[in-house]
């Protein structure tokens, strides 16, 4: 019988320790070490034994090559994030907060994807619960099988018998392999179950999508175990409204710069074909402190509304509050406006908001943020039909932005007439007026004076 020993593994990062400690030595988290039983077995050749590996060595460039087989889904946003669809034999991790729509998205994909055989394996819901949810969704595909269990062996047997094209596992934290004595959801169970599913996907040529829960800190449970093993990592994020953003943080078969946008409705998650309409639908009232910017999410431009409010401070320390925009970046832009435009902001409260709950990290909206701040400071409205795009440097210069042509085309398509941008960008080819700016001082002179 194999000798057993005890070890302690961190549930956050997977770090192992020979004894329990209150704080993980790797990630620094407290009370995350859990006891595990490890069987010490010798499975490989002993040290010094030579193994014949001639058949495993292949010269790079002479090995078998071929195009990857993709399954384009009926969901255009899902295809956009994956780079064209699911790849045959791939392992996809879908993570997000509870109730955000992970199970709904995968179930409606199965019900709408004609021509493919699906197995929906659930360890959290019964057949009645899933059928109630499926009754609210449009159903086209009749080859959708359901199984409620938590055994990895039962899942492997079902995949062998059904010969499915796509398998959905909801969720990986409920899956249990009886060869391991740890409880379901532990790091060792997640690691071993994911490893066996990965091998099964490659052997059977089916695409397996596993749903993973996130921890209270917003990370997928066992992140260093799951994310390094799977082929694709999709992360669900939500806004303050009924919209969901699906972002790819890892993709071995495509880009990680795309984002899919959905609207949560009573009939499931509906893809948003024109996301610009979400964030600027209330624009046009001509209020001071409002500016429009073409932001880039992934490779797609979308127009967002930037709102700013500057008011006198009645306390010793002025407030600097931002929602959807980096607060440190806001402090930088305020310093640039005070230094190069003469704005006196030392005794003013500054509030900045990106409407729709959008969190934007694109530096190309710096110019729009400055325009909104100047508009609120002077209590003057931005001219109607004007948009702003440019990165602002510490010396006050307006730097060019990437995907300039795509931004200008989107602005022109939605009916905007003037485009303020860096003078170092070429004139927009789209049917829109050009307002080139070399520095931030020209913004004040050209727009508000």
C-alpha positions in Angstrom: 0.0 0.0 0.0 1.3 3.5 -0.9 2.5 5.5 2.0 0.3 8.5 2.9 1.5 11.9 4.1 -0.2 15.1 5.0 0.4 18.4 3.3 -1.2 21.9 3.4 -2.2 23.6 0.2 -3.3 27.3 -0.3 -6.8 27.5 -1.8 -5.9 30.8 -3.5 -2.6 30.2 -5.2 -2.0 26.4 -4.8 1.2 26.8 -2.8 2.0 23.8 -0.6 3.5 23.7 2.8 4.6 20.8 5.1 2.9 22.5 8.1 0.0 24.8 8.7 0.6 28.5 9.0 -1.9 31.3 9.3 -0.5 33.2 6.3 0.4 31.7 2.9 4.1 32.3 2.2 3.4 32.7 -1.5 0.3 34.9 -2.0 0.1 36.4 1.5 -3.5 35.5 2.2 -4.6 34.5 5.7 -6.4 31.2 6.7 -6.3 29.7 3.2 -4.2 26.6 3.9 -6.2 23.4 3.9 -5.0 19.9 4.8 -4.7 17.3 2.1 -3.7 13.6 2.1 -1.1 12.8 -0.5 -0.2 9.3 -1.5 3.5 8.9 -2.2 3.7 6.5 -5.2 6.5 5.9 -7.7 4.9 6.0 -11.1 7.8 6.9 -13.4 11.2 5.4 -14.1 13.9 5.6 -11.4 16.8 8.0 -11.6 19.4 6.9 -14.1 17.1 4.8 -16.2 17.2 5.6 -19.9 13.9 5.9 -21.8 13.4 5.6 -25.6 12.0 9.0 -26.7 13.0 8.9 -30.4 9.4 8.7 -31.4 8.5 11.8 -29.3 11.1 14.1 -30.8 10.1 16.0 -33.9 12.0 18.8 -35.7 10.1 22.0 -35.6 8.6 22.7 -39.0 8.5 19.1 -40.0 5.7 18.0 -37.8 2.1 17.4 -38.9 0.2 20.7 -39.3 -3.4 21.6 -40.2 -6.0 24.3 -39.8 -7.7 24.3 -36.4 -11.3 23.1 -36.6 -13.7 25.8 -35.2 -17.3 25.5 -34.3 -18.9 28.9 -35.1 -21.7 29.5 -32.7 -25.0 31.4 -33.4 -24.0 34.1 -31.0 -21.9 36.8 -32.7 -20.6 38.2 -29.4 -19.4 34.8 -28.2 -17.6 34.3 -31.6 -16.0 37.7 -31.3 -14.5 36.9 -27.9 -13.3 33.5 -28.9 -11.9 34.6 -32.2 -14.3 32.9 -34.5 -15.9 30.1 -32.4 -15.1 27.1 -30.2 -12.0 25.1 -31.3 -12.3 21.4 -31.5 -10.6 19.7 -28.5 -10.2 22.9 -26.5 -10.9 23.5 -22.8 -12.6 26.8 -22.0 -13.0 28.3 -18.6 -15.9 30.7 -18.0 -15.6 32.6 -14.7 -17.6 35.3 -13.0 -19.6 36.3 -9.9 -22.6 34.3 -8.8 -25.8 35.2 -10.6 -24.1 37.1 -13.4 -25.3 34.8 -16.2 -22.6 32.2 -16.8 -25.0 29.2 -16.7 -27.6 31.1 -18.7 -25.1 32.0 -21.4 -23.9 28.4 -21.8 -27.4 26.9 -21.6 -28.8 29.3 -24.3 -25.8 28.5 -26.5 -26.6 24.8 -26.2 -30.3 25.4 -27.0 -29.6 27.6 -30.0 -26.7 25.8 -31.6 -28.2 23.6 -34.3 -26.2 20.8 -35.7 -24.1 20.1 -32.6 -24.6 17.6 -29.8 -24.4 19.1 -26.3 -24.0 17.5 -22.9 -24.9 19.9 -20.0 -23.4 18.3 -16.9 -24.6 20.1 -13.7 -23.5 19.5 -10.2 -25.4 22.4 -8.7 -28.9 22.1 -10.3 -31.5 19.4 -10.8 -33.2 18.6 -14.1 -36.3 20.5 -12.9 -34.4 23.6 -12.2 -32.6 23.6 -15.5 -35.8 22.9 -17.4 -37.5 25.8 -15.7 -34.7 28.1 -16.9 -34.6 26.5 -20.3 -38.4 27.2 -20.7 -37.7 30.9 -20.7 -35.1 30.6 -23.5 -35.7 30.1 -27.2 -35.0 26.4 -28.1 -33.9 25.3 -31.5 -31.4 22.5 -30.9 -32.9 19.1 -30.0 -29.6 17.3 -29.3 -29.1 18.7 -25.8 -28.5 16.1 -23.1 -28.6 16.8 -19.4 -27.0 15.0 -16.5 -27.0 16.0 -12.8 -24.1 14.5 -10.9 -20.8 15.4 -9.3 -18.7 12.4 -10.2 -15.9 12.8 -12.7 -16.1 9.2 -13.7 -19.8 9.6 -14.5 -19.0 12.6 -16.7 -16.2 10.7 -18.5 -18.6 7.8 -19.1 -21.3 10.1 -20.5 -18.9 11.7 -22.9 -17.7 8.3 -24.1 -21.3 7.1 -24.7 -22.8 10.2 -26.3 -19.8 11.3 -28.4 -20.7 14.9 -27.9 -19.4 17.9 -29.8 -19.6 20.3 -26.9 -19.7 19.6 -23.1 -20.6 22.2 -20.4 -19.5 21.5 -16.8 -21.4 23.6 -14.2 -19.3 23.9 -12.2 -15.8 22.7 -11.8 -15.9 23.3 -8.0 -18.6 20.6 -7.6 -16.7 18.0 -9.6 -15.2 15.1 -7.5 -12.8 12.3 -8.4 -13.0 9.4 -6.0 -9.3 8.6 -6.4 -8.5 11.7 -4.3 -9.6 11.9 -0.7 -9.9 15.7 -0.7 -13.3 17.3 -0.7 -14.9 18.7 -3.8 -13.8 22.3 -4.5 -10.3 21.9 -3.0 -7.3 22.9 -5.0 -6.1 19.4 -5.6 -9.6 18.2 -6.8 -9.9 21.2 -9.1 -6.4 20.6 -10.5 -6.8 16.9 -11.1 -10.4 17.1 -12.5 -9.3 19.9 -14.9 -6.3 17.9 -16.0 -8.4 14.8 -16.8 -10.9 16.9 -18.6 -8.1 18.5 -20.7 -6.8 15.1 -21.6 -10.3 13.9 -22.5 -11.0 16.9 -24.7 -7.8 16.3 -26.7 -8.4 12.6 -27.0 -12.1 12.8 -28.0 -11.9 16.0 -30.0 -14.8 17.7 -28.2 -14.9 21.2 -26.8 -15.4 21.3 -23.0 -16.6 24.5 -21.3 -16.1 24.5 -17.6 -17.8 27.1 -15.4 -15.7 28.4 -12.4 -16.8 30.5 -9.4 -14.8 33.4 -8.2 -13.7 34.1 -4.6 -14.8 37.0 -2.4 -11.8 38.9 -3.7 -12.9 38.6 -7.3 -10.6 35.8 -8.5 -11.5 32.5 -9.9 -11.0 29.9 -7.2 -7.6 28.2 -7.6 -6.6 30.7 -10.4 -3.0 29.6 -10.8 -4.2 26.0 -11.2 -7.1 26.6 -13.6 -5.9 29.4 -15.8 -2.5 27.8 -16.6 -4.2 24.5 -17.7 -7.1 25.6 -19.9 -6.8 26.9 -23.4 -9.2 29.9 -23.1 -10.3 32.0 -20.1 -13.4 34.0 -20.4 -14.4 36.4 -17.5 -17.8 37.8 -16.9 -18.1 41.3 -15.7 -21.2 43.4 -15.1 -22.1 47.1 -15.0 -24.5 49.0 -12.9 -27.1 48.4 -15.5 -28.5 45.2 -17.0 -25.4 44.7 -19.2 -22.8 42.0 -19.1 -19.2 42.2 -20.5 -17.4 39.0 -21.5 -13.7 39.5 -21.7 -11.0 37.0 -22.8 -7.9 37.1 -20.5 -6.3 34.1 -22.2 -6.8 32.6 -25.6 -4.4 30.1 -27.3 -6.3 30.3 -30.5 -7.0 34.0 -30.9 -6.6 37.5 -29.5 -7.3 38.5 -26.0 -8.2 42.0 -26.9 -11.9 41.5 -27.7 -15.0 42.0 -25.5 -18.6 40.8 -25.9 -21.5 42.8 -24.6 -24.9 41.3 -23.6 -28.1 42.7 -22.2 -29.8 40.6 -19.5 -33.5 40.2 -20.3 -36.3 37.8 -19.3 -35.4 35.8 -22.4 -31.7 35.4 -21.4 -28.6 37.2 -22.5 -29.2 39.2 -25.7 -26.1 40.3 -27.7 -25.7 44.1 -28.1 -24.9 44.8 -31.7 -24.5 48.6 -31.2 -22.9 49.2 -27.8 -22.5 52.9 -28.5 -26.2 53.5 -28.2 -26.1 52.2 -24.6 -23.8 54.8 -23.2 -24.8 57.9 -25.2 -28.6 57.5 -25.5 -29.2 60.3 -23.1 -26.7 62.7 -24.6 -27.8 65.9 -26.3 -29.3 67.9 -23.5 -26.4 70.4 -23.7 -25.5 70.3 -20.0 -22.1 71.7 -18.9 -19.6 69.0 -17.8 -20.5 66.4 -20.4 -18.3 65.2 -23.3 -18.3 62.2 -25.7 -15.3 60.0 -26.4 -14.8 57.1 -28.8 -13.2 54.5 -26.4 -11.7 51.2 -27.5 -12.8 48.0 -25.8 -10.8 45.2 -27.3 -10.6 46.1 -31.0 -14.1 47.7 -31.1 -14.7 51.4 -30.8 -17.7 52.5 -28.7 -18.8 56.0 -27.8 -19.1 56.7 -24.1 -20.3 59.7 -22.2 -18.0 61.4 -19.7 -19.6 63.5 -16.9 -17.6 65.9 -14.7 -18.7 68.2 -11.8 -16.5 70.8 -10.2 -17.8 72.6 -7.2 -16.3 74.7 -4.3 -15.0 72.7 -1.4 -16.4 73.4 2.0 -13.9 71.1 3.8 -10.1 71.4 4.4 -9.2 68.7 1.8 -11.0 68.8 -1.6 -12.6 65.6 -2.8 -11.4 63.7 -5.9 -13.9 61.0 -6.8 -14.1 59.0 -10.0 -16.4 56.3 -11.1 -15.2 54.1 -14.1 -12.0 56.0 -14.5 -8.6 55.6 -12.7 -8.4 58.0 -9.8 -4.7 58.4 -10.2 -5.1 59.2 -13.9 -7.7 61.9 -12.9 -5.2 63.5 -10.4 -2.6 63.6 -13.2 -5.1 65.3 -15.6 -6.1 67.8 -13.0 -2.5 68.8 -12.4 -2.0 69.2 -16.2 -5.1 71.5 -16.5 -3.9 73.6 -13.5 -0.4 73.9 -14.8 -1.0 74.5 -18.6 -4.6 75.9 -18.7 -4.6 78.1 -15.5 -7.6 76.3 -13.9 -7.6 76.9 -10.1 -8.6 73.5 -8.7 -6.9 73.6 -5.3 -10.0 74.4 -3.4 -12.5 72.6 -5.7 -14.2 69.3 -5.3 -13.9 67.2 -8.5 -16.3 64.3 -9.4 -16.0 62.3 -12.6 -18.3 59.6 -13.9 -18.4 57.3 -16.9 -22.1 56.6 -17.6 -23.5 53.2 -17.9 -21.2 51.7 -15.3 -18.4 51.3 -17.8 -14.9 50.9 -16.5 -12.5 52.5 -19.1 -8.7 52.1 -19.1 -8.2 53.4 -22.6 -5.8 56.5 -22.4 -7.5 57.8 -25.6 -10.3 59.3 -23.6 -8.0 61.7 -21.7 -9.0 64.6 -24.0 -12.7 64.0 -23.4 -12.1 63.9 -19.6 -10.3 67.2 -19.8 -13.0 68.7 -22.0 -15.7 67.6 -19.5 -13.6 69.1 -16.6 -13.1 72.4 -18.4 -16.8 72.5 -19.4 -17.9 72.2 -15.8 -15.2 74.6 -14.5 -16.4 77.4 -16.9 -20.0 76.3 -16.8 -20.1 76.1 -20.6 -21.5 73.3 -22.7 -19.5 71.4 -25.2 -20.6 72.3 -28.8 -23.2 69.9 -30.0 -22.0 67.1 -32.2 -18.3 67.3 -31.0 -16.3 64.3 -29.8 -12.8 64.1 -28.3 -10.1 61.5 -28.6 -6.4 61.9 -27.5 -4.0 61.0 -24.8 -2.8 63.9 -22.7 0.9 63.9 -21.5 2.4 65.7 -18.5 3.8 68.4 -20.6 0.3 69.2 -21.9 0.7 67.7 -25.4 -2.1 65.8 -27.0 -0.7 62.5 -28.1 -2.1 60.3 -30.9 -4.3 57.3 -30.2 -4.4 53.8 -31.7 -7.1 52.7 -34.1 -7.7 56.3 -35.0 -9.5 55.4 -38.3 -11.9 53.1 -36.5 -12.8 55.7 -33.9 -13.5 58.4 -36.5 -15.6 56.0 -38.5 -17.8 55.1 -35.5 -18.2 58.8 -34.7 -19.3 59.6 -38.2 -21.7 56.7 -38.3 -23.5 58.0 -35.3 -23.9 61.4 -36.7 -21.3 63.5 -34.9 -19.9 66.4 -37.0 -16.6 67.5 -35.3 -13.8 65.3 -34.1 -11.1 66.8 -31.8 -8.0 64.8 -31.9 -4.2 65.0 -31.8 -2.5 67.1 -34.4 -0.1 64.2 -34.9 -2.9 62.0 -36.2 -3.8 62.2 -39.9 -7.0 63.9 -40.9 -9.9 61.5 -40.5 -11.0 59.8 -43.7 -14.5 59.5 -42.5 -17.1 62.1 -43.3 -16.5 64.2 -40.1 -15.0 67.6 -39.4 -11.4 67.6 -38.0 -10.2 69.8 -35.1 -6.5 69.0 -34.6 -5.0 70.0 -31.2 -1.3 70.1 -30.5 -1.7 70.7 -26.7 -4.3 70.9 -24.0 -4.2 74.8 -24.0 -5.6 74.7 -27.6 -8.6 72.7 -26.3 -9.6 75.7 -24.1 -9.0 78.2 -26.8 -10.7 76.3 -29.7 -13.7 74.9 -27.8 -14.5 77.1 -24.9 -13.2 80.6 -25.8 
